[in-house]
Amino acid sequence: FLLNGTFWQIVQVMIFAVCAIIAFVACMERFFLIRMTWFETILWTISALMLVWNNTGVNYAGLLLFASLILFQVFQKKRVGSPAHIPS
């Protein structure tokens, strides 16, 4: 069966999985809150891979990198401002 483990192990795996999916989609789109540089895209890819790796220490390092990248994007968005409205 899937989700075989203690409640906290299941919660931990679900958090890592959701964050990995978000990181993977962000790196594929090269956009999260603002457009990413290639270096940021590589870091998001590394974060996604670390979050699905079969090692708890690597998972937590990936989660730390994921949170750091989100904070970086938030600060960059505040510094740059909102993008101009593009009429459809």
Contacts in CASP RR format, 6 or more apart in sequence:
PFRMAT RR
TARGET T0000
AUTHOR 0000-0000-0000
METHOD contacts of the structure
MODEL  1
FLLNGTFWQIVQVMIFAVCAIIAFVACMERFFLIRMTWFETILWTISALM
LVWNNTGVNYAGLLLFASLILFQVFQKKRVGSPAHIPS
3 10 0 8 1.000
3 13 0 8 1.000
12 59 0 8 1.000
15 63 0 8 1.000
16 51 0 8 1.000
16 52 0 8 1.000
16 59 0 8 1.000
16 63 0 8 1.000
17 51 0 8 1.000
17 52 0 8 1.000
19 47 0 8 1.000
19 51 0 8 1.000
19 63 0 8 1.000
19 66 0 8 1.000
20 48 0 8 1.000
20 51 0 8 1.000
20 52 0 8 1.000
22 66 0 8 1.000
23 44 0 8 1.000
23 45 0 8 1.000
23 47 0 8 1.000
23 48 0 8 1.000
23 51 0 8 1.000
23 66 0 8 1.000
23 69 0 8 1.000
24 44 0 8 1.000
24 45 0 8 1.000
24 48 0 8 1.000
26 32 0 8 1.000
26 36 0 8 1.000
26 44 0 8 1.000
27 36 0 8 1.000
27 41 0 8 1.000
27 42 0 8 1.000
27 44 0 8 1.000
27 45 0 8 1.000
27 48 0 8 1.000
30 36 0 8 1.000
30 41 0 8 1.000
32 44 0 8 1.000
32 69 0 8 1.000
32 70 0 8 1.000
32 73 0 8 1.000
33 73 0 8 1.000
33 74 0 8 1.000
33 76 0 8 1.000
33 77 0 8 1.000
34 73 0 8 1.000
34 76 0 8 1.000
34 77 0 8 1.000
34 80 0 8 1.000
34 83 0 8 1.000
36 44 0 8 1.000
40 69 0 8 1.000
40 72 0 8 1.000
43 65 0 8 1.000
43 69 0 8 1.000
44 69 0 8 1.000
46 62 0 8 1.000
46 65 0 8 1.000
47 62 0 8 1.000
47 65 0 8 1.000
47 66 0 8 1.000
47 69 0 8 1.000
50 58 0 8 1.000
50 59 0 8 1.000
50 61 0 8 1.000
50 62 0 8 1.000
50 65 0 8 1.000
51 59 0 8 1.000
51 62 0 8 1.000
51 63 0 8 1.000
51 66 0 8 1.000
53 59 0 8 1.000
END
